[in-house]
Amino acid sequence: MAEDYAAGRIYLPQEDLARFGVPEADLGQPSATPALRELMAFEVRRARQLLDQGAPLAGTLGGRPGFAVRGFVAGGRAALAAIERAGYDVLTVQPRAGRARRLALLLSELWRGRRRRGGAPK
């Protein structure tokens, strides 16, 4: 996020920055302020809700498109978990989900998809 800010890019909604009292200049600091951490916790919750709402789409798609949607959902969930593990401080570290974690979440998404379609063993 700090790298984007330094390049003149801000991807957080202006209304959310204002709501949480986070001035744009805080995005260029060495570590996240308490207000920025609260904002990031809010954004993580919002993103997780959107992923949860969209995840069932994968079950309506077959083959590669369904797999791609499951992969997107798994990657998104892994990224959100990494931000949480970093204490919502997206300035001090670049939260990243490791390959093993992404793979585990992808397998979990595939399993959920099978269960929704009734394909899982009973």
N, CA, C and O atoms as CSV, one atom per row, in Angstrom:
chain,resi,resn,atom,element,x,y,z
A,1,MET,N,N,0.817,-1.181,0.000
A,1,MET,CA,C,0.000,0.000,0.000
A,1,MET,C,C,0.869,1.257,0.000
A,1,MET,O,O,0.545,2.232,-0.677
A,2,ALA,N,N,1.962,1.243,0.747
A,2,ALA,CA,C,2.849,2.412,0.781
A,2,ALA,C,C,3.474,2.641,-0.587
A,2,ALA,O,O,3.643,3.783,-1.015
A,3,GLU,N,N,3.816,1.563,-1.269
A,3,GLU,CA,C,4.404,1.673,-2.607
A,3,GLU,C,C,3.406,2.308,-3.582
A,3,GLU,O,O,3.770,3.161,-4.391
A,4,ASP,N,N,2.154,1.880,-3.491
A,4,ASP,CA,C,1.123,2.483,-4.339
A,4,ASP,C,C,0.951,3.963,-4.020
A,4,ASP,O,O,0.840,4.795,-4.920
A,5,TYR,N,N,0.929,4.280,-2.732
A,5,TYR,CA,C,0.774,5.683,-2.321
A,5,TYR,C,C,1.924,6.530,-2.869
A,5,TYR,O,O,1.707,7.634,-3.369
A,6,ALA,N,N,3.141,6.008,-2.773
A,6,ALA,CA,C,4.306,6.742,-3.266
A,6,ALA,C,C,4.215,6.983,-4.775
A,6,ALA,O,O,4.760,7.961,-5.287
A,7,ALA,N,N,3.518,6.081,-5.486
A,7,ALA,CA,C,3.347,6.213,-6.937
A,7,ALA,C,C,2.082,7.008,-7.285
A,7,ALA,O,O,1.709,7.119,-8.453
A,8,GLY,N,N,1.425,7.561,-6.249
A,8,GLY,CA,C,0.235,8.373,-6.497
A,8,GLY,C,C,-1.051,7.581,-6.663
A,8,GLY,O,O,-2.032,8.092,-7.202
A,9,ARG,N,N,-1.051,6.327,-6.200
A,9,ARG,CA,C,-2.243,5.485,-6.323
A,9,ARG,C,C,-2.798,5.173,-4.943
A,9,ARG,O,O,-2.064,4.781,-4.036
A,10,ILE,N,N,-4.106,5.353,-4.797
A,10,ILE,CA,C,-4.801,4.993,-3.557
A,10,ILE,C,C,-6.015,4.168,-3.963
A,10,ILE,O,O,-6.873,4.632,-4.714
A,11,TYR,N,N,-6.073,2.956,-3.463
A,11,TYR,CA,C,-7.155,2.058,-3.839
A,11,TYR,C,C,-8.251,1.947,-2.781
A,11,TYR,O,O,-9.247,1.256,-2.996
A,12,LEU,N,N,-8.083,2.604,-1.667
A,12,LEU,CA,C,-9.122,2.593,-0.640
A,12,LEU,C,C,-10.156,3.659,-0.983
A,12,LEU,O,O,-9.797,4.747,-1.436
A,13,PRO,N,N,-11.432,3.358,-0.772
A,13,PRO,CA,C,-12.466,4.362,-1.048
A,13,PRO,C,C,-12.274,5.616,-0.188
A,13,PRO,O,O,-12.038,5.529,1.017
A,14,GLN,N,N,-12.380,6.774,-0.830
A,14,GLN,CA,C,-12.232,8.046,-0.119
A,14,GLN,C,C,-13.226,8.159,1.030
A,14,GLN,O,O,-12.893,8.672,2.098
A,15,GLU,N,N,-14.448,7.678,0.807
A,15,GLU,CA,C,-15.457,7.774,1.871
A,15,GLU,C,C,-15.064,6.935,3.083
A,15,GLU,O,O,-15.389,7.300,4.212
A,16,ASP,N,N,-14.367,5.814,2.869
A,16,ASP,CA,C,-13.926,4.992,3.988
A,16,ASP,C,C,-12.756,5.649,4.718
A,16,ASP,O,O,-12.690,5.618,5.947
A,17,LEU,N,N,-11.836,6.242,3.962
A,17,LEU,CA,C,-10.738,6.988,4.605
A,17,LEU,C,C,-11.317,8.062,5.516
A,17,LEU,O,O,-10.884,8.212,6.658
A,18,ALA,N,N,-12.295,8.808,5.013
A,18,ALA,CA,C,-12.918,9.882,5.803
A,18,ALA,C,C,-13.664,9.307,7.008
A,18,ALA,O,O,-13.548,9.827,8.117
A,19,ARG,N,N,-14.415,8.256,6.793
A,19,ARG,CA,C,-15.215,7.652,7.870
A,19,ARG,C,C,-14.345,7.215,9.045
A,19,ARG,O,O,-14.739,7.356,10.203
A,20,PHE,N,N,-13.148,6.677,8.738
A,20,PHE,CA,C,-12.266,6.190,9.793
A,20,PHE,C,C,-11.220,7.221,10.214
A,20,PHE,O,O,-10.357,6.934,11.044
A,21,GLY,N,N,-11.301,8.422,9.637
A,21,GLY,CA,C,-10.382,9.492,10.018
A,21,GLY,C,C,-8.948,9.220,9.619
A,21,GLY,O,O,-8.025,9.536,10.369
A,22,VAL,N,N,-8.749,8.636,8.444
A,22,VAL,CA,C,-7.407,8.312,7.969
A,22,VAL,C,C,-7.033,9.300,6.866
A,22,VAL,O,O,-7.565,9.216,5.759
A,23,PRO,N,N,-6.125,10.234,7.153
A,23,PRO,CA,C,-5.666,11.126,6.080
A,23,PRO,C,C,-4.814,10.347,5.086
A,23,PRO,O,O,-4.124,9.399,5.460
A,24,GLU,N,N,-4.864,10.748,3.830
A,24,GLU,CA,C,-4.101,10.047,2.793
A,24,GLU,C,C,-2.617,9.946,3.152
A,24,GLU,O,O,-1.974,8.942,2.847
A,25,ALA,N,N,-2.084,10.953,3.781
A,25,ALA,CA,C,-0.656,10.950,4.134
A,25,ALA,C,C,-0.289,9.781,5.046
A,25,ALA,O,O,0.865,9.355,5.057
A,26,ASP,N,N,-1.248,9.253,5.811
A,26,ASP,CA,C,-0.976,8.100,6.684
A,26,ASP,C,C,-0.594,6.863,5.882
A,26,ASP,O,O,0.037,5.951,6.416
A,27,LEU,N,N,-0.969,6.821,4.611
A,27,LEU,CA,C,-0.652,5.662,3.776
A,27,LEU,C,C,0.824,5.616,3.410
A,27,LEU,O,O,1.311,4.593,2.928
A,28,GLY,N,N,1.534,6.706,3.632
A,28,GLY,CA,C,2.963,6.755,3.354
A,28,GLY,C,C,3.827,6.649,4.591
A,28,GLY,O,O,5.042,6.825,4.509
A,29,GLN,N,N,3.229,6.366,5.732
A,29,GLN,CA,C,3.980,6.250,6.990
A,29,GLN,C,C,4.692,4.896,7.082
A,29,GLN,O,O,4.356,3.973,6.339
A,30,PRO,N,N,5.669,4.770,7.984
A,30,PRO,CA,C,6.394,3.501,8.119
A,30,PRO,C,C,5.537,2.358,8.677
A,30,PRO,O,O,5.803,1.189,8.397
A,31,SER,N,N,4.513,2.696,9.464
A,31,SER,CA,C,3.625,1.656,9.995
A,31,SER,C,C,2.206,2.223,10.086
A,31,SER,O,O,1.997,3.436,10.086
A,32,ALA,N,N,1.263,1.322,10.160
A,32,ALA,CA,C,-0.147,1.713,10.175
A,32,ALA,C,C,-0.535,2.320,11.513
A,32,ALA,O,O,-0.162,1.822,12.575
A,33,THR,N,N,-1.287,3.398,11.437
A,33,THR,CA,C,-1.847,4.015,12.635
A,33,THR,C,C,-3.007,3.151,13.125
A,33,THR,O,O,-3.509,2.310,12.379
A,34,PRO,N,N,-3.434,3.349,14.368
A,34,PRO,CA,C,-4.609,2.604,14.836
A,34,PRO,C,C,-5.835,2.832,13.938
A,34,PRO,O,O,-6.597,1.898,13.688
A,35,ALA,N,N,-6.027,4.050,13.461
A,35,ALA,CA,C,-7.173,4.326,12.594
A,35,ALA,C,C,-7.062,3.562,11.276
A,35,ALA,O,O,-8.064,3.050,10.776
A,36,LEU,N,N,-5.863,3.478,10.709
A,36,LEU,CA,C,-5.687,2.734,9.459
A,36,LEU,C,C,-5.907,1.244,9.697
A,36,LEU,O,O,-6.473,0.559,8.846
A,37,ARG,N,N,-5.469,0.742,10.836
A,37,ARG,CA,C,-5.707,-0.679,11.145
A,37,ARG,C,C,-7.206,-0.958,11.257
A,37,ARG,O,O,-7.683,-1.988,10.782
A,38,GLU,N,N,-7.944,-0.047,11.881
A,38,GLU,CA,C,-9.401,-0.216,11.975
A,38,GLU,C,C,-10.031,-0.202,10.586
A,38,GLU,O,O,-10.914,-1.005,10.285
A,39,LEU,N,N,-9.570,0.717,9.748
A,39,LEU,CA,C,-10.071,0.785,8.381
A,39,LEU,C,C,-9.792,-0.519,7.642
A,39,LEU,O,O,-10.670,-1.045,6.958
A,40,MET,N,N,-8.582,-1.037,7.775
A,40,MET,CA,C,-8.234,-2.271,7.074
A,40,MET,C,C,-9.048,-3.456,7.600
A,40,MET,O,O,-9.420,-4.337,6.824
A,41,ALA,N,N,-9.326,-3.490,8.890
A,41,ALA,CA,C,-10.171,-4.554,9.441
A,41,ALA,C,C,-11.567,-4.477,8.811
A,41,ALA,O,O,-12.157,-5.501,8.466
A,42,PHE,N,N,-12.083,-3.262,8.665
A,42,PHE,CA,C,-13.378,-3.063,8.019
A,42,PHE,C,C,-13.335,-3.545,6.567
A,42,PHE,O,O,-14.244,-4.245,6.119
A,43,GLU,N,N,-12.290,-3.176,5.837
A,43,GLU,CA,C,-12.177,-3.561,4.427
A,43,GLU,C,C,-12.034,-5.075,4.284
A,43,GLU,O,O,-12.568,-5.662,3.343
A,44,VAL,N,N,-11.316,-5.709,5.212
A,44,VAL,CA,C,-11.176,-7.168,5.177
A,44,VAL,C,C,-12.531,-7.828,5.395
A,44,VAL,O,O,-12.879,-8.774,4.689
A,45,ARG,N,N,-13.297,-7.339,6.364
A,45,ARG,CA,C,-14.635,-7.909,6.600
A,45,ARG,C,C,-15.517,-7.748,5.364
A,45,ARG,O,O,-16.225,-8.676,4.972
A,46,ARG,N,N,-15.468,-6.567,4.758
A,46,ARG,CA,C,-16.286,-6.305,3.568
A,46,ARG,C,C,-15.875,-7.231,2.421
A,46,ARG,O,O,-16.729,-7.820,1.759
A,47,ALA,N,N,-14.593,-7.356,2.195
A,47,ALA,CA,C,-14.109,-8.210,1.107
A,47,ALA,C,C,-14.485,-9.669,1.353
A,47,ALA,O,O,-14.857,-10.383,0.422
A,48,ARG,N,N,-14.387,-10.110,2.608
A,48,ARG,CA,C,-14.745,-11.498,2.923
A,48,ARG,C,C,-16.232,-11.739,2.648
A,48,ARG,O,O,-16.600,-12.785,2.113
A,49,GLN,N,N,-17.081,-10.783,3.008
A,49,GLN,CA,C,-18.516,-10.923,2.723
A,49,GLN,C,C,-18.771,-11.023,1.223
A,49,GLN,O,O,-19.584,-11.835,0.781
A,50,LEU,N,N,-18.085,-10.206,0.448
A,50,LEU,CA,C,-18.253,-10.252,-1.002
A,50,LEU,C,C,-17.783,-11.586,-1.576
A,50,LEU,O,O,-18.433,-12.153,-2.454
A,51,LEU,N,N,-16.653,-12.085,-1.080
A,51,LEU,CA,C,-16.179,-13.391,-1.533
A,51,LEU,C,C,-17.173,-14.490,-1.166
A,51,LEU,O,O,-17.457,-15.370,-1.978
A,52,ASP,N,N,-17.699,-14.437,0.052
A,52,ASP,CA,C,-18.662,-15.439,0.493
A,52,ASP,C,C,-19.931,-15.397,-0.355
A,52,ASP,O,O,-20.506,-16.438,-0.673
A,53,GLN,N,N,-20.362,-14.203,-0.716
A,53,GLN,CA,C,-21.560,-14.070,-1.552
A,53,GLN,C,C,-21.319,-14.567,-2.964
A,53,GLN,O,O,-22.221,-15.133,-3.582
A,54,GLY,N,N,-20.112,-14.363,-3.486
A,54,GLY,CA,C,-19.811,-14.758,-4.852
A,54,GLY,C,C,-19.368,-16.201,-5.009
A,54,GLY,O,O,-19.442,-16.751,-6.107
A,55,ALA,N,N,-18.909,-16.824,-3.932
A,55,ALA,CA,C,-18.375,-18.189,-4.016
A,55,ALA,C,C,-19.353,-19.190,-4.625
A,55,ALA,O,O,-18.918,-20.050,-5.391
A,56,PRO,N,N,-20.641,-19.125,-4.328
A,56,PRO,CA,C,-21.557,-20.103,-4.922
A,56,PRO,C,C,-21.611,-20.057,-6.453
A,56,PRO,O,O,-22.046,-21.024,-7.078
A,57,LEU,N,N,-21.184,-18.968,-7.056
A,57,LEU,CA,C,-21.149,-18.888,-8.511
A,57,LEU,C,C,-20.344,-20.038,-9.104
A,57,LEU,O,O,-20.692,-20.560,-10.163
A,58,ALA,N,N,-19.276,-20.433,-8.429
A,58,ALA,CA,C,-18.424,-21.512,-8.937
A,58,ALA,C,C,-19.224,-22.793,-9.131
A,58,ALA,O,O,-18.959,-23.561,-10.056
A,59,GLY,N,N,-20.194,-23.021,-8.268
A,59,GLY,CA,C,-21.007,-24.232,-8.374
A,59,GLY,C,C,-21.919,-24.236,-9.580
A,59,GLY,O,O,-22.395,-25.294,-9.992
A,60,THR,N,N,-22.171,-23.073,-10.153
A,60,THR,CA,C,-23.025,-23.009,-11.333
A,60,THR,C,C,-22.214,-23.140,-12.621
A,60,THR,O,O,-22.775,-23.253,-13.711
A,61,LEU,N,N,-20.908,-23.125,-12.483
A,61,LEU,CA,C,-20.022,-23.215,-13.634
A,61,LEU,C,C,-19.320,-24.559,-13.642
A,61,LEU,O,O,-18.979,-25.082,-12.581
A,62,GLY,N,N,-19.106,-25.102,-14.769
A,62,GLY,CA,C,-18.391,-26.363,-14.851
A,62,GLY,C,C,-16.970,-26.149,-15.344
A,62,GLY,O,O,-16.622,-25.068,-15.819
A,63,GLY,N,N,-16.171,-27.166,-15.228
A,63,GLY,CA,C,-14.835,-27.171,-15.797
A,63,GLY,C,C,-13.938,-26.045,-15.341
A,63,GLY,O,O,-13.921,-25.671,-14.169
A,64,ARG,N,N,-13.183,-25.507,-16.304
A,64,ARG,CA,C,-12.198,-24.478,-16.000
A,64,ARG,C,C,-12.789,-23.199,-15.409
A,64,ARG,O,O,-12.211,-22.640,-14.477
A,65,PRO,N,N,-13.931,-22.718,-15.929
A,65,PRO,CA,C,-14.474,-21.489,-15.317
A,65,PRO,C,C,-14.791,-21.672,-13.828
A,65,PRO,O,O,-14.497,-20.789,-13.023
A,66,GLY,N,N,-15.387,-22.808,-13.457
A,66,GLY,CA,C,-15.684,-23.066,-12.050
A,66,GLY,C,C,-14.415,-23.161,-11.223
A,66,GLY,O,O,-14.345,-22.649,-10.106
A,67,PHE,N,N,-13.409,-23.827,-11.789
A,67,PHE,CA,C,-12.125,-23.945,-11.100
A,67,PHE,C,C,-11.490,-22.565,-10.928
A,67,PHE,O,O,-10.928,-22.266,-9.875
A,68,ALA,N,N,-11.580,-21.723,-11.964
A,68,ALA,CA,C,-11.006,-20.372,-11.885
A,68,ALA,C,C,-11.683,-19.544,-10.807
A,68,ALA,O,O,-11.007,-18.822,-10.073
A,69,VAL,N,N,-12.999,-19.632,-10.697
A,69,VAL,CA,C,-13.710,-18.873,-9.660
A,69,VAL,C,C,-13.313,-19.391,-8.284
A,69,VAL,O,O,-13.098,-18.600,-7.366
A,70,ARG,N,N,-13.214,-20.705,-8.130
A,70,ARG,CA,C,-12.792,-21.262,-6.836
A,70,ARG,C,C,-11.376,-20.813,-6.488
A,70,ARG,O,O,-11.078,-20.514,-5.332
A,71,GLY,N,N,-10.513,-20.770,-7.491
A,71,GLY,CA,C,-9.142,-20.299,-7.261
A,71,GLY,C,C,-9.110,-18.841,-6.844
A,71,GLY,O,O,-8.340,-18.466,-5.960
A,72,PHE,N,N,-9.938,-18.015,-7.472
A,72,PHE,CA,C,-10.015,-16.603,-7.109
A,72,PHE,C,C,-10.498,-16.445,-5.671
A,72,PHE,O,O,-9.931,-15.668,-4.903
A,73,VAL,N,N,-11.536,-17.176,-5.312
A,73,VAL,CA,C,-12.076,-17.103,-3.943
A,73,VAL,C,C,-11.025,-17.557,-2.938
A,73,VAL,O,O,-10.824,-16.907,-1.912
A,74,ALA,N,N,-10.359,-18.661,-3.226
A,74,ALA,CA,C,-9.334,-19.179,-2.312
A,74,ALA,C,C,-8.189,-18.181,-2.168
A,74,ALA,O,O,-7.721,-17.934,-1.057
A,75,GLY,N,N,-7.734,-17.605,-3.283
A,75,GLY,CA,C,-6.659,-16.618,-3.220
A,75,GLY,C,C,-7.070,-15.382,-2.443
A,75,GLY,O,O,-6.276,-14.831,-1.680
A,76,GLY,N,N,-8.302,-14.945,-2.634
A,76,GLY,CA,C,-8.802,-13.788,-1.886
A,76,GLY,C,C,-8.863,-14.062,-0.395
A,76,GLY,O,O,-8.469,-13.227,0.419
A,77,ARG,N,N,-9.356,-15.233,-0.048
A,77,ARG,CA,C,-9.427,-15.592,1.380
A,77,ARG,C,C,-8.033,-15.700,1.987
A,77,ARG,O,O,-7.821,-15.311,3.136
A,78,ALA,N,N,-7.092,-16.224,1.226
A,78,ALA,CA,C,-5.713,-16.334,1.723
A,78,ALA,C,C,-5.118,-14.943,1.938
A,78,ALA,O,O,-4.442,-14.708,2.939
A,79,ALA,N,N,-5.359,-14.034,1.021
A,79,ALA,CA,C,-4.846,-12.666,1.164
A,79,ALA,C,C,-5.453,-11.969,2.379
A,79,ALA,O,O,-4.751,-11.280,3.119
A,80,LEU,N,N,-6.739,-12.148,2.579
A,80,LEU,CA,C,-7.392,-11.532,3.737
A,80,LEU,C,C,-6.847,-12.098,5.042
A,80,LEU,O,O,-6.637,-11.358,6.004
A,81,ALA,N,N,-6.620,-13.401,5.076
A,81,ALA,CA,C,-6.053,-14.021,6.280
A,81,ALA,C,C,-4.650,-13.487,6.545
A,81,ALA,O,O,-4.273,-13.292,7.700
A,82,ALA,N,N,-3.873,-13.249,5.490
A,82,ALA,CA,C,-2.518,-12.709,5.661
A,82,ALA,C,C,-2.571,-11.295,6.234
A,82,ALA,O,O,-1.750,-10.938,7.079
A,83,ILE,N,N,-3.515,-10.504,5.787
A,83,ILE,CA,C,-3.665,-9.146,6.329
A,83,ILE,C,C,-4.052,-9.218,7.807
A,83,ILE,O,O,-3.543,-8.446,8.620
A,84,GLU,N,N,-4.936,-10.128,8.149
A,84,GLU,CA,C,-5.308,-10.308,9.557
A,84,GLU,C,C,-4.104,-10.716,10.391
A,84,GLU,O,O,-3.883,-10.168,11.471
A,85,ARG,N,N,-3.316,-11.685,9.894
A,85,ARG,CA,C,-2.139,-12.147,10.640
A,85,ARG,C,C,-1.130,-11.021,10.841
A,85,ARG,O,O,-0.380,-11.031,11.817
A,86,ALA,N,N,-1.105,-10.055,9.933
A,86,ALA,CA,C,-0.192,-8.914,10.052
A,86,ALA,C,C,-0.766,-7.846,10.983
A,86,ALA,O,O,-0.203,-6.757,11.099
A,87,GLY,N,N,-1.875,-8.150,11.641
A,87,GLY,CA,C,-2.484,-7.170,12.541
A,87,GLY,C,C,-3.028,-5.967,11.789
A,87,GLY,O,O,-3.109,-4.868,12.337
A,88,TYR,N,N,-3.401,-6.178,10.530
A,88,TYR,CA,C,-3.956,-5.134,9.666
A,88,TYR,C,C,-2.951,-4.020,9.384
A,88,TYR,O,O,-3.333,-2.940,8.932
A,89,ASP,N,N,-1.684,-4.272,9.646
A,89,ASP,CA,C,-0.644,-3.292,9.335
A,89,ASP,C,C,-0.097,-3.614,7.948
A,89,ASP,O,O,0.811,-4.432,7.796
A,90,VAL,N,N,-0.661,-2.963,6.952
A,90,VAL,CA,C,-0.278,-3.227,5.569
A,90,VAL,C,C,0.867,-2.331,5.121
A,90,VAL,O,O,1.233,-2.325,3.946
A,91,LEU,N,N,1.431,-1.574,6.054
A,91,LEU,CA,C,2.543,-0.685,5.729
A,91,LEU,C,C,3.889,-1.256,6.172
A,91,LEU,O,O,4.884,-1.112,5.462
A,92,THR,N,N,3.928,-1.898,7.333
A,92,THR,CA,C,5.170,-2.443,7.861
A,92,THR,C,C,5.624,-3.658,7.064
A,92,THR,O,O,6.806,-3.800,6.750
A,93,VAL,N,N,4.690,-4.519,6.744
A,93,VAL,CA,C,4.992,-5.730,5.975
A,93,VAL,C,C,4.035,-5.808,4.792
A,93,VAL,O,O,2.971,-5.189,4.800
A,94,GLN,N,N,4.418,-6.565,3.788
A,94,GLN,CA,C,3.502,-6.861,2.699
A,94,GLN,C,C,2.886,-8.219,3.008
A,94,GLN,O,O,3.506,-9.253,2.761
A,95,PRO,N,N,1.666,-8.220,3.548
A,95,PRO,CA,C,1.056,-9.499,3.904
A,95,PRO,C,C,0.886,-10.376,2.666
A,95,PRO,O,O,0.285,-9.968,1.671
A,96,ARG,N,N,1.420,-11.566,2.751
A,96,ARG,CA,C,1.314,-12.520,1.638
A,96,ARG,C,C,0.946,-13.889,2.194
A,96,ARG,O,O,1.411,-14.308,3.254
A,97,ALA,N,N,0.111,-14.552,1.451
A,97,ALA,CA,C,-0.229,-15.923,1.810
A,97,ALA,C,C,0.747,-16.850,1.111
A,97,ALA,O,O,0.993,-16.718,-0.088
A,98,GLY,N,N,1.296,-17.781,1.857
A,98,GLY,CA,C,2.230,-18.732,1.268
A,98,GLY,C,C,1.530,-19.713,0.339
A,98,GLY,O,O,0.305,-19.832,0.350
A,99,ARG,N,N,2.317,-20.407,-0.457
A,99,ARG,CA,C,1.761,-21.369,-1.418
A,99,ARG,C,C,0.958,-22.459,-0.724
A,99,ARG,O,O,-0.116,-22.840,-1.190
A,100,ALA,N,N,1.479,-22.957,0.387
A,100,ALA,CA,C,0.780,-24.033,1.090
A,100,ALA,C,C,-0.589,-23.562,1.570
A,100,ALA,O,O,-1.573,-24.295,1.470
A,101,ARG,N,N,-0.646,-22.351,2.085
A,101,ARG,CA,C,-1.928,-21.817,2.568
A,101,ARG,C,C,-2.899,-21.613,1.411
A,101,ARG,O,O,-4.083,-21.931,1.527
A,102,ARG,N,N,-2.398,-21.082,0.293
A,102,ARG,CA,C,-3.276,-20.879,-0.869
A,102,ARG,C,C,-3.790,-22.219,-1.386
A,102,ARG,O,O,-4.963,-22.345,-1.737
A,103,LEU,N,N,-2.912,-23.218,-1.433
A,103,LEU,CA,C,-3.324,-24.539,-1.893
A,103,LEU,C,C,-4.371,-25.139,-0.954
A,103,LEU,O,O,-5.363,-25.707,-1.411
A,104,ALA,N,N,-4.154,-25.015,0.339
A,104,ALA,CA,C,-5.115,-25.550,1.310
A,104,ALA,C,C,-6.480,-24.886,1.137
A,104,ALA,O,O,-7.510,-25.558,1.196
A,105,LEU,N,N,-6.489,-23.586,0.928
A,105,LEU,CA,C,-7.765,-22.894,0.750
A,105,LEU,C,C,-8.420,-23.268,-0.577
A,105,LEU,O,O,-9.646,-23.356,-0.655
A,106,LEU,N,N,-7.627,-23.487,-1.609
A,106,LEU,CA,C,-8.189,-23.919,-2.887
A,106,LEU,C,C,-8.825,-25.300,-2.738
A,106,LEU,O,O,-9.933,-25.533,-3.221
A,107,LEU,N,N,-8.129,-26.203,-2.075
A,107,LEU,CA,C,-8.694,-27.536,-1.853
A,107,LEU,C,C,-9.975,-27.457,-1.031
A,107,LEU,O,O,-10.926,-28.198,-1.279
A,108,SER,N,N,-9.996,-26.565,-0.062
A,108,SER,CA,C,-11.203,-26.367,0.733
A,108,SER,C,C,-12.351,-25.865,-0.135
A,108,SER,O,O,-13.485,-26.321,0.014
A,109,GLU,N,N,-12.068,-24.937,-1.033
A,109,GLU,CA,C,-13.102,-24.420,-1.944
A,109,GLU,C,C,-13.613,-25.525,-2.861
A,109,GLU,O,O,-14.816,-25.632,-3.101
A,110,LEU,N,N,-12.700,-26.344,-3.371
A,110,LEU,CA,C,-13.113,-27.449,-4.244
A,110,LEU,C,C,-14.005,-28.421,-3.481
A,110,LEU,O,O,-15.001,-28.908,-4.015
A,111,TRP,N,N,-13.647,-28.699,-2.239
A,111,TRP,CA,C,-14.439,-29.617,-1.409
A,111,TRP,C,C,-15.822,-29.033,-1.132
A,111,TRP,O,O,-16.828,-29.739,-1.206
A,112,ARG,N,N,-15.865,-27.741,-0.814
A,112,ARG,CA,C,-17.168,-27.094,-0.578
A,112,ARG,C,C,-18.037,-27.168,-1.823
A,112,ARG,O,O,-19.240,-27.413,-1.734
A,113,GLY,N,N,-17.430,-26.956,-2.973
A,113,GLY,CA,C,-18.177,-27.028,-4.226
A,113,GLY,C,C,-18.773,-28.404,-4.451
A,113,GLY,O,O,-19.913,-28.524,-4.899
A,114,ARG,N,N,-18.014,-29.436,-4.144
A,114,ARG,CA,C,-18.531,-30.803,-4.285
A,114,ARG,C,C,-19.687,-31.042,-3.325
A,114,ARG,O,O,-20.681,-31.673,-3.684
A,115,ARG,N,N,-19.556,-30.543,-2.123
A,115,ARG,CA,C,-20.614,-30.756,-1.120
A,115,ARG,C,C,-21.878,-30.034,-1.532
A,115,ARG,O,O,-22.974,-30.567,-1.356
A,116,ARG,N,N,-21.752,-28.797,-2.091
A,116,ARG,CA,C,-22.934,-28.050,-2.529
A,116,ARG,C,C,-23.648,-28.770,-3.665
A,116,ARG,O,O,-24.873,-28.717,-3.767
A,117,ARG,N,N,-22.884,-29.438,-4.512
A,117,ARG,CA,C,-23.495,-30.155,-5.641
A,117,ARG,C,C,-23.937,-31.562,-5.255
A,117,ARG,O,O,-24.517,-32.278,-6.070
A,118,GLY,N,N,-23.665,-31.957,-4.018
A,118,GLY,CA,C,-24.058,-33.285,-3.575
A,118,GLY,C,C,-23.090,-34.384,-3.992
A,118,GLY,O,O,-23.448,-35.562,-4.003
A,119,GLY,N,N,-21.849,-33.995,-4.340
A,119,GLY,CA,C,-20.884,-34.968,-4.806
A,119,GLY,C,C,-19.969,-35.515,-3.736
A,119,GLY,O,O,-19.165,-36.404,-4.016
A,120,ALA,N,N,-20.062,-35.023,-2.542
A,120,ALA,CA,C,-19.170,-35.474,-1.476
A,120,ALA,C,C,-19.680,-36.781,-0.892
A,120,ALA,O,O,-20.887,-37.021,-0.858
A,121,PRO,N,N,-18.769,-37.622,-0.433
A,121,PRO,CA,C,-19.210,-38.864,0.208
A,121,PRO,C,C,-20.025,-38.555,1.446
A,121,PRO,O,O,-19.793,-37.564,2.138
A,122,LYS,N,N,-20.977,-39.421,1.708
A,122,LYS,CA,C,-21.864,-39.201,2.864
A,122,LYS,C,C,-21.461,-40.043,4.033
A,122,LYS,O,O,-22.097,-39.984,5.086
